[in-house]
Each structure stands twice: as structure tokens, then as C-alpha cells.
Amino acid sequence: MSKIAIITGADGGMGQEHVRAVSAAGYEVVMACHHPTKGQAICDRLCEETGKPIRMIPLDLSSFASIYQFVSVIRDNYPEIHLLLNNAGTLLHHAEQTADGVEKTVGVNYLGHYLLTRQLLPLLPDGARIVNMVSLTIRYGKIDHDIFTPVDQKHFNRFTCYSDSKLALLYFTLDLADELKDRNILVNCADPGIVSTNIIRQGNPLVDKLCDWFFRPIIYQPHKGASTMIHLALSPEITTSGGCYARKKQVKLKKKMVDNPYRQSLRQKTDALIEQINERM
């Protein structure tokens, strides 16, 4: 029986590279996609391109209802999940909130993946792997304030929300690695660098052209940006958990970042928020 891999944001530029690499390694891949029509078209193309079994299942990480529906489909069709790549992410231009009333950047990048992963954990056998996609912006993130409550457009800063969401995802990675160490489930996170994907575009043609010209020397194409997550997912060299990697190398995290006094309260607030949302459903 084939090993099963789930990849969120699998219809994006890096997501497609992850699908190609993981399928080539012998996994049966489930593409978890926010846009079903686009996702199915890409799934069909990748199936034809690779000759491998690939399936698309809709997933909106900004909706608890969608996450629970996705998990239900997975449970009904797959007895085990051997690899989970939490690749999806968003960097919004305007203040928005999720269907459940959470600031949307944090809701998608952190809370949605937190809930999805927690729901899938019973299906992960010993020796499975989880890789979360973070960002170099973790060094600018803060969790010493309420990151979940939506703000109005006047007080919205897209990069602040993004950095906070990725730092929160880093802390989830570290906590989960500790929690699952006795089961030899490897949990790590990947920083892809600055990648040429839709997420970094500003929506202003002139600004986009200037950014493209200025950052071109350090912008990676999707296949290169995807390489670190692929390395963490598939390489036999990866035998430890709770690391953050960039360019396939482990990054030394500052002690004050790892020992953040707000780290424990973040998990407590996250679990409490999930319980509150579940009660409203």
C-alpha cells in the first residue's frame, strides 16, 4: 500500500513543486486546495505529467467547517497519513476576517494549520513527518498581543500580521516536536526565502515591476523555494525534530526567541479560541 501525503496550498507555485517531488518519491498525494476548479485542473495536469495517483480535495483554511469536512473525507478514505506538508499561506492586501471571526492572515497561516494538524494527528503513524512553511519574517513577528482579533483597515499592517502568523507557526512546530518525540514523528519547519509567487505581489503594476527589478538577484523561482520543504519531507538525512531550516540547512534560533515567555500562553489562547469557535458551530 502506498504512503499517503497531504499538501496544503498544492495548487500554488511551490505547492506544485512539492507535489511533483513527493509523488516521484512514491507517495500517493492529496492536494488540499482553496480553489477547487483551479486545483482540479492542476491535479489533472500533474497526474498526466507524472503518471502518479494524485487527488484534489477542497480545503479552505479560513473556515473551520471546511477543515472539518476535509478531515472527514480523509478519515473515510485513508487509514494513515505519512506526510503532512503545511505549505499554504496568504499575505493579504486589506484587512479581512475568516468565516469564524479571526484575523484572516493569522487564521489561514497559523490557526487553520494548527486545527488541521491536530485533527489529523490520530492518523499519523510513528515515523511520519510534518513540515510547516514559515518565513524569514519570523524574526520580526510578535505574539505579546492579541493576534486573533480582526483589526480595521486603518490599523491593518499586512506584513505585521504575516510575520506574527509565521512566528506563531514556528512555535507550534517546536511544541509539536516536543509532544511527538516519543513517537519519532519528525516535525520541522522550512523557510523558502523570497520566492516569485503571487503572495509577494503588491497588486500595483508599477510597484511590482520595481520590486521585481530590485529583488531579482535574491528572488527564488518556485522550484528552488520548494527545495527546503522537500528536503525536510523526504531526505534520510533528517533525523531530528523541532528545527527551522533555510536552504536545506538548519538555522540556529536565538534563545530569546525559543524561550519567549508568551509561547505557552499562545497555545493556551489557541486551544481556548478553537473551543469557543466549536461551541458556536
C-alpha positions as CSV (number, residue, x, y, z in Angstrom):
1,M,0.0,0.0,0.0
2,S,1.3,3.5,-0.9
3,K,2.3,6.0,1.7
4,I,-0.1,9.0,1.7
5,A,0.9,12.6,1.7
6,I,-1.2,15.7,2.2
7,I,0.0,19.0,0.8
8,T,-1.9,22.3,1.6
9,G,-1.7,25.1,-1.0
10,A,-0.8,22.4,-3.5
11,D,-2.1,24.4,-6.5
12,G,0.4,27.3,-5.9
13,G,3.8,27.6,-7.5
14,M,5.8,25.9,-4.7
15,G,2.9,23.6,-3.9
16,Q,3.1,22.1,-7.4
17,E,6.8,21.5,-7.0
18,H,6.1,19.7,-3.7
19,V,3.5,17.5,-5.4
20,R,6.0,16.6,-8.2
21,A,8.8,15.7,-5.7
22,V,6.6,13.8,-3.2
23,S,4.8,11.8,-5.9
24,A,8.2,10.9,-7.5
25,A,9.3,9.6,-4.1
26,G,6.4,7.1,-4.3
27,Y,3.7,8.8,-2.2
28,E,0.1,9.0,-3.2
29,V,-0.6,12.7,-2.9
30,V,-3.7,14.5,-1.7
31,M,-3.7,18.1,-2.9
32,A,-5.6,20.3,-0.4
33,C,-6.7,23.3,-2.5
34,H,-8.5,26.5,-1.7
35,H,-9.8,26.9,-5.3
36,P,-11.3,23.6,-6.3
37,T,-11.7,24.4,-10.0
38,K,-8.1,25.6,-10.4
39,G,-6.9,22.8,-8.1
40,Q,-8.6,20.1,-10.1
41,A,-7.2,21.4,-13.4
42,I,-3.7,21.4,-11.9
43,C,-4.3,18.0,-10.4
44,D,-5.3,16.5,-13.7
45,R,-2.3,18.0,-15.4
46,L,0.1,16.7,-12.8
47,C,-1.5,13.3,-12.9
48,E,-0.9,13.2,-16.7
49,E,2.6,14.7,-16.3
50,T,3.8,12.3,-13.5
51,G,1.7,9.2,-14.2
52,K,1.2,9.0,-10.4
53,P,-2.0,8.8,-8.3
54,I,-2.8,12.4,-7.2
55,R,-6.2,13.5,-5.8
56,M,-7.5,17.0,-5.1
57,I,-9.8,17.7,-2.1
58,P,-11.1,21.2,-1.4
59,L,-9.8,22.9,1.7
60,D,-10.4,26.5,2.9
61,L,-8.1,27.0,5.9
62,S,-10.0,30.2,6.8
63,S,-13.1,28.1,7.6
64,F,-13.4,25.6,10.5
65,A,-16.3,24.0,8.7
66,S,-14.2,23.4,5.6
67,I,-11.3,22.0,7.7
68,Y,-13.6,19.5,9.5
69,Q,-15.2,18.5,6.1
70,F,-11.7,17.9,4.7
71,V,-10.6,15.8,7.7
72,S,-13.9,13.8,7.4
73,V,-13.1,12.9,3.8
74,I,-9.5,12.0,4.7
75,R,-10.7,9.7,7.5
76,D,-13.2,8.0,5.3
77,N,-10.6,7.3,2.6
78,Y,-7.2,6.9,4.2
79,P,-6.3,4.8,7.3
80,E,-3.0,6.5,7.7
81,I,-1.2,9.8,6.7
82,H,2.5,9.5,6.5
83,L,3.5,13.0,5.4
84,L,1.8,16.4,6.1
85,L,3.2,19.5,4.3
86,N,1.5,22.6,5.6
87,N,2.6,24.8,2.7
88,A,-0.4,27.1,2.2
89,G,-0.1,30.7,3.1
90,T,-1.6,34.2,2.5
91,L,-0.4,37.8,2.6
92,L,-3.4,40.0,2.3
93,H,-3.6,43.5,0.9
94,H,-6.6,44.5,3.0
95,A,-8.0,43.8,6.5
96,E,-10.2,40.7,6.4
97,Q,-11.5,38.1,8.8
98,T,-12.2,34.4,8.5
99,A,-15.7,32.9,8.4
100,D,-15.2,32.3,12.1
101,G,-14.3,35.8,13.0
102,V,-10.5,35.6,13.2
103,E,-7.9,38.0,11.6
104,K,-7.6,36.2,8.2
105,T,-3.8,36.1,7.8
106,V,-3.4,34.5,11.2
107,G,-6.5,32.4,10.6
108,V,-5.1,30.8,7.4
109,N,-1.3,30.7,8.1
110,Y,-1.4,29.6,11.7
111,L,-4.8,28.7,13.2
112,G,-6.1,26.8,10.2
113,H,-3.0,24.7,10.0
114,Y,-3.0,24.2,13.8
115,L,-6.5,22.8,13.7
116,L,-5.9,20.7,10.6
117,T,-2.8,19.2,12.1
118,R,-4.4,18.5,15.4
119,Q,-7.3,16.8,13.7
120,L,-5.1,14.6,11.5
121,L,-2.7,13.5,14.3
122,P,-4.6,10.3,15.1
123,L,-4.0,9.2,11.5
124,L,-0.2,9.7,11.6
125,P,1.8,6.5,12.4
126,D,5.1,6.5,14.3
127,G,7.8,7.7,12.0
128,A,5.6,10.1,10.0
129,R,6.7,13.7,9.1
130,I,5.2,17.1,9.4
131,V,6.7,20.2,7.8
132,N,5.4,23.7,8.3
133,M,6.2,26.6,5.9
134,V,7.4,29.6,7.9
135,S,9.3,32.6,6.6
136,L,12.4,34.8,7.2
137,T,9.9,37.3,8.7
138,I,9.7,35.2,11.9
139,R,12.4,37.4,13.3
140,Y,10.0,40.4,13.1
141,G,7.0,38.7,14.5
142,K,5.5,39.2,17.9
143,I,3.0,37.3,20.0
144,D,2.9,39.5,23.0
145,H,-0.5,40.9,21.9
146,D,-3.8,39.6,20.6
147,I,-3.1,38.2,17.1
148,F,-6.5,36.7,16.5
149,T,-8.9,39.7,16.8
150,P,-9.6,41.4,13.4
151,V,-8.5,45.0,13.0
152,D,-9.9,47.7,10.8
153,Q,-8.2,48.9,7.6
154,K,-6.7,51.9,9.4
155,H,-4.8,49.7,11.8
156,F,-4.0,46.9,9.4
157,N,-0.4,46.1,8.5
158,R,-0.1,43.2,6.2
159,F,3.5,42.4,7.0
160,T,2.9,42.6,10.8
161,C,0.1,40.1,10.5
162,Y,2.1,37.9,8.3
163,S,5.2,38.0,10.5
164,D,3.1,37.3,13.6
165,S,1.3,34.3,11.9
166,K,4.6,32.7,10.8
167,L,6.2,33.2,14.3
168,A,3.1,31.5,15.8
169,L,3.5,28.6,13.3
170,L,7.2,28.3,14.3
171,Y,6.1,27.9,18.0
172,F,3.5,25.3,17.0
173,T,6.3,23.4,15.3
174,L,8.5,23.5,18.3
175,D,5.7,22.5,20.7
176,L,4.5,19.7,18.5
177,A,8.0,18.3,18.0
178,D,8.3,18.0,21.8
179,E,4.9,16.5,22.1
180,L,5.6,13.8,19.4
181,K,9.2,13.0,20.1
182,D,8.4,9.6,21.7
183,R,6.6,8.5,18.6
184,N,9.5,9.5,16.3
185,I,7.3,11.8,14.3
186,L,9.6,14.4,12.9
187,V,8.2,18.0,13.0
188,N,10.2,20.7,11.4
189,C,9.7,24.0,9.5
190,A,11.1,25.4,6.3
191,D,11.9,29.0,5.3
192,P,11.7,29.1,1.5
193,G,13.4,32.5,1.2
194,I,11.9,35.2,-1.1
195,V,10.1,33.3,-3.8
196,S,8.5,34.5,-7.0
197,T,4.9,33.6,-6.2
198,N,1.6,35.5,-6.1
199,I,1.9,36.0,-2.4
200,I,4.6,38.7,-2.7
201,R,2.9,40.8,-5.4
202,Q,1.6,44.1,-4.2
203,G,-1.3,44.5,-6.7
204,N,0.2,47.7,-8.1
205,P,1.9,47.1,-11.6
206,L,4.5,49.8,-11.1
207,V,5.4,48.7,-7.6
208,D,5.5,45.1,-8.7
209,K,7.9,46.0,-11.5
210,L,10.2,48.0,-9.2
211,C,10.2,45.1,-6.6
212,D,10.9,42.6,-9.3
213,W,13.9,44.7,-10.5
214,F,15.2,45.4,-7.0
215,F,14.8,41.9,-5.6
216,R,15.5,39.9,-8.7
217,P,19.1,38.9,-7.6
218,I,17.7,37.3,-4.4
219,I,14.3,36.1,-5.5
220,Y,14.0,32.3,-6.0
221,Q,11.9,30.6,-8.6
222,P,9.3,28.2,-7.0
223,H,11.3,25.0,-7.6
224,K,14.2,26.5,-5.6
225,G,12.0,27.9,-2.9
226,A,10.3,24.5,-2.6
227,S,13.6,22.6,-2.1
228,T,13.9,23.0,1.6
229,M,10.5,21.7,2.4
230,I,11.1,18.8,0.0
231,H,14.4,18.1,1.8
232,L,12.7,18.0,5.2
233,A,9.9,15.8,3.8
234,L,12.0,13.2,2.0
235,S,15.7,13.2,2.9
236,P,17.0,10.4,5.1
237,E,19.5,12.9,6.5
238,I,16.7,14.5,8.5
239,T,16.6,12.5,11.8
240,T,15.9,15.3,14.3
241,S,12.8,17.3,15.1
242,G,12.0,20.8,16.1
243,G,14.3,22.6,13.7
244,C,13.9,25.5,11.4
245,Y,15.7,25.2,8.0
246,A,16.6,27.5,5.2
247,R,18.5,26.5,2.0
248,K,18.4,22.9,3.3
249,K,20.5,23.9,6.4
250,Q,19.3,24.2,10.0
251,V,19.0,27.8,11.2
252,K,20.1,28.5,14.8
253,L,17.2,30.2,16.5
254,K,18.0,32.8,19.1
255,K,17.5,31.7,22.7
256,K,15.2,34.6,23.4
257,M,13.0,33.6,20.5
258,V,12.8,29.9,21.6
259,D,12.2,30.9,25.3
260,N,9.6,33.5,24.5
261,P,7.5,33.9,27.7
262,Y,4.4,34.3,25.6
263,R,4.9,31.0,23.8
264,Q,3.0,28.9,26.3
265,S,0.1,31.4,26.5
266,L,-0.2,31.3,22.7
267,R,-1.0,27.6,22.8
268,Q,-3.5,28.2,25.6
269,K,-5.2,31.0,23.8
270,T,-5.3,29.0,20.6
271,D,-6.9,26.0,22.2
272,A,-9.4,28.2,24.0
273,L,-10.3,30.0,20.8
274,I,-10.8,26.7,19.0
275,E,-13.1,25.6,21.7
276,Q,-15.1,28.9,21.5
277,I,-15.5,28.6,17.8
278,N,-16.5,25.0,18.0
279,E,-19.2,25.9,20.5
280,R,-20.7,28.4,18.1
281,M,-20.8,26.0,15.2
